[in-house]
Amino acid sequence: MSHETPFPINSITEHRRVLSLPGAEHPLIDVFRMEDVKHNPDKRFHLLLLNVYCISLKKNVQGKVKYGQGFYDYDEGFMSFFAPGQIVASVPEDHKLEGWCVAFHPDLLTGYPLARKIGTYNFFSYAINEALFLSEKEETLINNIVQNIEQELHSSIDVLTHDVMISHLELLLHYCQRFYLRQFNTRKTAHHQLVAEVQNLLSSYFNNDDLLATKGLPTVTYLAEQLNKSPKYLSDLLRSISGRSAQQYIQDHTLEKAKVLLSSSNLTVAEIAYRLGFDFPQSFNKLFRRKTNYTPLQYRQSVN
């Protein structure tokens, strides 16, 4: 198995150099066209460790686009998002994409509320197959915002330039968040099967005492891996469908299993906690009381 070390991209200048683009106009933020990107034959750049944010819209991708478990033709375009610390492949030799990319260094946000808030935009942690698909109207709106950022880059810098670019960037993120919620809602019918799959996975897990004993409580990461989704995307999608996150589904199944054991076995509360995968009985007691308004012992007494 190859253990290729990714090449770190620590600045906008380095990012442009790897993509065979001319020098940047601004040291902390950049807008470039996908059509201008060229394959870089340097083998060091086969894998890249991005230490900048990238928001991109891609159009006219050759063939169908994989999304979740299916494939889609979507001529209007789709968006993908990368946060610092993510590893991406370099541009392939047969690169034929159209579209644009907004790249910015985390230092751009220093001193602005967006520096703290950007972590709440979960789509930066979504997988590639969880892209945002845009309608023609949505794409036009997004393109206009990016053009405004680009215009600021081409204009003379003044005391408000930084503020204006941050405002445009935050507006772009707000609309991406809105359009993801629209995407979740418009595909609700197709996504309802996901709830059943989550329920089946958890039922099988909690009915396997050996699995609980060796692996402990199931995690959101476990569910996401089984369903071929990223953890945050899975939680956001479940919340949009049912109002409950993946963690809440896990907790609900934990409580149901606990209730069965409390009402039908002679195991102590501590033994039940350990059997369910809790490291400490106190954690089990706290969750049970928070969710039911009973302690485990009070619940056992009420049903026996």
C-alpha positions in Angstrom: 0.0 0.0 0.0 1.3 3.5 -0.9 1.9 5.9 1.9 2.6 9.0 -0.2 3.2 12.1 1.8 0.9 15.0 0.7 2.6 18.2 -0.3 1.4 21.1 2.1 -0.2 24.1 0.6 0.3 26.8 3.2 -0.5 30.0 1.3 -2.4 31.4 -1.7 0.9 31.9 -3.5 1.8 28.2 -3.2 -1.7 27.2 -4.2 -1.5 29.1 -7.4 2.0 27.8 -8.1 0.9 24.1 -7.8 -2.1 24.8 -10.1 0.2 26.5 -12.7 -1.5 29.8 -12.3 0.2 33.3 -12.4 0.9 35.2 -9.2 -1.9 36.1 -6.8 -3.3 39.6 -6.5 -3.9 39.3 -2.8 -1.9 37.3 -0.3 -4.9 36.0 1.6 -7.8 35.5 -0.8 -8.0 34.4 -4.4 -10.5 33.8 -7.2 -9.5 31.8 -10.3 -11.2 30.1 -13.2 -11.2 26.3 -13.5 -10.5 26.6 -17.2 -7.2 28.4 -16.4 -5.9 25.6 -14.2 -3.2 23.3 -15.7 -1.9 19.9 -14.8 1.4 20.2 -12.9 3.7 17.2 -13.8 5.8 17.6 -10.7 5.2 14.3 -8.8 5.5 16.1 -5.4 2.1 17.6 -6.1 0.2 14.3 -6.7 -1.4 14.7 -3.3 -2.0 18.0 -1.6 -2.5 18.9 2.0 -4.6 22.1 1.9 -4.1 24.6 4.6 -6.4 27.1 3.0 -10.1 27.1 2.5 -11.5 26.4 -1.0 -15.0 26.9 -2.3 -15.5 25.9 -5.9 -18.2 25.6 -8.5 -17.7 23.0 -11.2 -19.6 22.9 -14.5 -19.7 20.6 -17.6 -18.0 17.7 -15.8 -17.5 14.8 -18.1 -20.0 12.1 -17.4 -22.4 11.8 -14.5 -21.6 13.0 -11.0 -21.8 10.5 -8.1 -23.9 11.8 -5.2 -24.5 9.5 -2.2 -25.5 6.1 -3.6 -26.5 7.3 -7.0 -25.3 9.2 -10.1 -26.8 12.5 -11.4 -26.6 14.6 -14.5 -26.6 18.2 -13.3 -25.7 20.7 -16.0 -26.2 23.8 -13.9 -23.2 23.0 -11.7 -22.3 21.7 -8.3 -20.2 23.1 -5.4 -17.6 21.5 -3.2 -15.9 22.8 -0.1 -12.5 22.2 1.6 -11.2 23.3 4.9 -7.6 23.5 6.1 -6.2 20.1 6.9 -7.9 18.2 4.1 -6.0 16.1 1.6 -7.0 16.4 -2.1 -5.6 15.0 -5.4 -3.8 17.2 -7.8 -5.4 18.3 -11.1 -5.5 15.3 -13.5 -3.8 15.5 -16.9 -7.1 15.4 -18.8 -8.5 18.2 -16.8 -11.5 19.8 -18.6 -13.5 21.5 -15.9 -15.3 24.8 -16.1 -16.2 27.0 -13.2 -14.4 28.9 -10.5 -12.7 28.6 -7.1 -12.6 31.0 -4.2 -9.5 30.2 -2.0 -8.7 32.0 1.2 -6.2 31.7 4.0 -7.5 31.4 7.6 -5.6 34.6 8.5 -8.0 36.5 6.3 -10.6 36.0 9.0 -8.5 37.1 11.9 -10.3 39.7 14.1 -13.7 39.0 12.4 -16.6 37.1 13.9 -16.5 34.8 10.9 -13.2 33.3 12.3 -15.2 31.8 15.1 -18.3 31.1 13.1 -16.8 29.3 10.1 -16.6 26.1 12.1 -20.4 25.9 12.2 -20.6 25.5 8.4 -20.5 21.7 8.4 -20.3 21.4 4.6 -16.6 22.1 4.8 -16.4 18.6 6.3 -18.7 16.9 3.7 -17.3 14.3 1.3 -16.9 15.0 -2.4 -19.9 12.8 -3.1 -22.0 15.1 -0.9 -21.6 18.1 -3.2 -24.1 21.0 -3.3 -26.1 20.9 -6.6 -27.4 24.3 -7.8 -30.4 25.3 -9.8 -29.9 27.8 -12.6 -31.3 30.6 -10.4 -29.1 29.6 -7.4 -26.0 29.4 -9.6 -26.7 32.9 -10.9 -27.0 34.3 -7.4 -23.8 32.6 -6.3 -21.9 33.7 -9.4 -22.8 37.3 -8.7 -21.4 37.2 -5.1 -18.1 35.6 -6.4 -17.9 38.3 -9.1 -18.2 40.9 -6.4 -15.3 39.3 -4.5 -13.3 39.2 -7.7 -14.1 42.9 -8.4 -12.7 43.8 -5.0 -9.5 41.9 -5.8 -9.1 43.9 -9.0 -9.9 47.3 -7.4 -7.6 49.6 -5.6 -7.2 48.6 -1.9 -8.6 51.0 0.7 -9.5 50.9 4.4 -12.7 49.1 3.7 -11.5 46.5 1.2 -11.0 43.8 3.8 -14.3 44.4 5.4 -16.2 44.3 2.1 -14.5 41.0 1.1 -15.3 39.4 4.4 -19.0 40.6 4.0 -19.2 39.0 0.5 -17.6 35.8 1.7 -20.0 35.5 4.7 -22.9 36.1 2.3 -21.6 33.4 0.1 -21.5 30.9 3.0 -25.0 31.9 4.1 -26.4 31.1 0.7 -24.6 27.8 0.5 -26.1 26.9 3.9 -29.5 27.8 2.6 -29.1 25.9 -0.6 -28.0 22.8 1.2 -31.1 22.9 3.4 -33.1 23.2 0.2 -31.3 20.2 -1.3 -32.1 18.1 1.8 -35.7 19.1 1.7 -36.3 18.6 -2.1 -34.8 15.1 -1.9 -36.6 14.1 1.3 -38.5 11.2 -0.4 -35.2 9.7 -1.6 -33.6 10.3 1.8 -36.4 8.7 3.9 -34.9 5.3 3.2 -31.8 6.5 5.1 -33.7 6.7 8.4 -34.7 3.1 8.0 -31.1 2.1 7.2 -29.9 4.0 10.4 -32.6 2.3 12.5 -31.7 -1.2 11.1 -27.9 -0.6 11.7 -28.5 0.5 15.3 -30.9 -2.4 16.0 -28.4 -4.9 14.7 -25.6 -3.3 16.7 -27.5 -3.2 20.0 -28.7 -6.8 19.6 -25.1 -7.9 19.3 -23.9 -8.1 22.9 -20.4 -9.2 21.8 -20.1 -6.1 19.6 -21.2 -3.8 22.4 -18.8 -5.5 24.8 -15.8 -5.2 22.4 -16.5 -1.9 20.6 -18.6 0.0 23.1 -21.4 2.3 22.0 -21.8 2.9 18.3 -20.5 6.3 17.1 -21.7 8.7 14.4 -18.5 7.9 12.6 -19.4 4.2 12.6 -22.9 4.9 11.1 -21.4 7.2 8.5 -18.9 4.6 7.4 -21.5 2.0 7.1 -23.7 4.3 5.0 -20.8 5.7 2.9 -21.4 9.3 4.1 -19.3 11.8 6.1 -20.3 12.1 9.8 -21.5 15.7 9.7 -23.4 15.3 6.4 -25.2 12.3 7.9 -26.2 14.2 11.0 -27.3 17.3 9.0 -29.3 15.1 6.6 -31.0 13.2 9.4 -31.8 16.4 11.2 -33.4 17.8 8.1 -35.5 14.7 7.6 -36.6 13.9 11.1 -35.4 16.7 13.4 -33.0 14.4 15.1 -29.2 14.1 14.7 -27.3 10.9 14.3 -26.1 11.2 17.9 -29.8 11.4 19.0 -30.6 8.2 17.2 -27.8 6.5 18.9 -28.9 7.8 22.3 -32.5 6.7 21.7 -31.4 3.1 20.9 -29.2 3.1 23.9 -32.1 4.0 26.1 -34.4 1.4 24.5 -31.8 -1.3 25.1 -31.2 0.0 28.7 -35.0 -0.2 29.4 -35.2 -3.8 28.2 -32.3 -4.8 30.5 -33.6 -2.8 33.5 -37.0 -4.4 33.2 -36.1 -8.0 32.2 -32.7 -8.8 33.9 -31.2 -8.9 37.3 -28.1 -7.0 36.1 -27.0 -4.1 38.3 -27.1 -0.6 36.9 -23.3 -0.6 36.7 -23.3 -4.0 34.8 -25.9 -2.6 32.4 -23.8 0.5 31.8 -20.7 -1.5 31.0 -22.7 -3.9 28.8 -23.9 -1.0 26.8 -20.4 0.3 26.2 -20.2 3.1 28.8 -16.8 3.6 30.4 -18.4 4.9 33.6 -21.8 4.1 35.1 -22.2 7.7 36.0 -22.3 8.6 32.3 -25.1 6.1 31.8 -27.0 7.4 34.8 -26.7 11.0 33.6 -27.9 10.2 30.0 -30.8 8.1 31.3 -32.0 10.7 33.7 -31.6 13.5 31.2 -33.7 11.7 28.6 -36.4 10.1 30.8 -36.5 12.2 34.0 -35.9 8.9 36.0 -32.7 7.4 37.3 -32.2 3.8 36.1 -33.2 2.5 39.5 -36.4 4.6 39.6 -37.3 3.3 36.1 -36.7 -0.4 37.2 -38.9 0.2 40.3 -41.7 1.7 38.2 -41.9 -1.3 35.8 -41.5 -4.1 38.3 
